[in-house]
Amino acid sequence: MKRQAPAAARNRQPILDVLTPRLPARGLVLEIASGSGEHIVHFAEALPDLVFQPSDPSPEARASIDDWAQSLTLGNVRPALALDAAADLWPLECANAVLCCNMIHIAPWEAAVGLIAGASRILPKDGTLYLYGPYRRGGRHTAPSNEAFDLDLRRRNPAWGVRDLETVASLAEAQGFGLPEIIDMPANNLSLVFKRL
Ligand SMILES: C[S@@+](CC[C@H](N)C(=O)[O-])C[C@H]1O[C@@H](n2cnc3c(N)ncnc32)[C@H](O)[C@@H]1O
């Protein structure tokens, strides 16, 4: 059954505007933590020369993603894969870009570690890793609303929480990525664009 996330409807176009000039013209784009699937179908409609591979560990999310793709009769969205970013082995051996929106603060830190290690394994040189979400910068929240969100996340699960941009960038550097391009997004979110060296 199709799910609808109001935030995804609001942020999908600003994210697409950042992605469009930064994705390759052709190739396979893997999305980690596709959630409802509203992002990936929006990107796939706008970028028909790319093939999109959604994924999520949640069966309910995968059903929603597949329903969205089928109802829009998109020929460039593959069936959603069961993929836990923290796993040592992913069910896909290569992709030209990896996208992940709003996952690393709503999952244990091991998911972020696994995401970056997995992206490093499957991306070629110059492949793009795109992350979207809220981050702390220089050890501080960038807005009171992000601080309140962080407290709420940690109350819900002590392993969750808004991550430090510098820690994520160091992790990526250790896994063979360059420094991220950082783009301010609406509602105090950031886009981080890493290139595989
Ligand atoms: C807040 S939702 C974000 C969904 C979508 N990307 C968006 O921005 O609307 C977080 C998603 O992360 C997924 N998730 C949680 N832990 C994960 C993990 N270890 N690996 C991959 N996905 C995970 C959840 O199943 C959920 O769909």
The ligand as a MOL file (V3000), in Angstrom:
LIG
                    3D

  0  0  0     0  0            999 V3000
M  V30 BEGIN CTAB
M  V30 COUNTS 27 29 0 0 0
M  V30 BEGIN ATOM
M  V30 1 C 12.7990 8.6470 8.1500 0
M  V30 2 S 12.7160 7.3530 6.9970 0 CHG=1
M  V30 3 C 13.3580 8.1660 5.5390 0
M  V30 4 C 12.7170 7.6770 4.2950 0
M  V30 5 C 13.0620 8.4600 3.0330 0
M  V30 6 N 14.4580 8.2970 2.6630 0
M  V30 7 C 12.7220 9.9230 3.1880 0
M  V30 8 O 13.6160 10.7640 3.3090 0
M  V30 9 O 11.5150 10.2390 3.2040 0 CHG=-1
M  V30 10 C 14.0520 6.2840 7.4980 0
M  V30 11 C 14.1520 5.0210 6.6850 0
M  V30 12 O 15.3820 4.3910 7.0210 0
M  V30 13 C 15.1820 2.9980 6.9500 0
M  V30 14 N 16.2800 2.3660 7.6970 0
M  V30 15 C 16.4160 2.2610 9.0370 0
M  V30 16 N 17.5120 1.5760 9.3460 0
M  V30 17 C 18.1140 1.2540 8.1760 0
M  V30 18 C 19.2860 0.5290 7.8320 0
M  V30 19 N 20.0950 0.0020 8.7700 0
M  V30 20 N 19.5940 0.3760 6.5230 0
M  V30 21 C 18.7970 0.9060 5.5670 0
M  V30 22 N 17.6720 1.5830 5.8280 0
M  V30 23 C 17.3290 1.7610 7.1250 0
M  V30 24 C 13.7930 2.8030 7.5380 0
M  V30 25 O 13.2290 1.5570 7.1930 0
M  V30 26 C 13.0470 3.9880 6.9540 0
M  V30 27 O 12.4040 3.6580 5.7410 0
M  V30 END ATOM
M  V30 BEGIN BOND
M  V30 1 1 1 2
M  V30 2 1 2 3
M  V30 3 1 2 10
M  V30 4 1 3 4
M  V30 5 1 4 5
M  V30 6 1 5 6
M  V30 7 1 5 7
M  V30 8 2 7 8
M  V30 9 1 7 9
M  V30 10 1 10 11
M  V30 11 1 11 12
M  V30 12 1 11 26
M  V30 13 1 12 13
M  V30 14 1 13 14
M  V30 15 1 13 24
M  V30 16 1 14 15
M  V30 17 1 14 23
M  V30 18 2 15 16
M  V30 19 1 16 17
M  V30 20 1 17 18
M  V30 21 2 17 23
M  V30 22 1 18 19
M  V30 23 2 18 20
M  V30 24 1 20 21
M  V30 25 2 21 22
M  V30 26 1 22 23
M  V30 27 1 24 25
M  V30 28 1 24 26
M  V30 29 1 26 27
M  V30 END BOND
M  V30 END CTAB
M  END
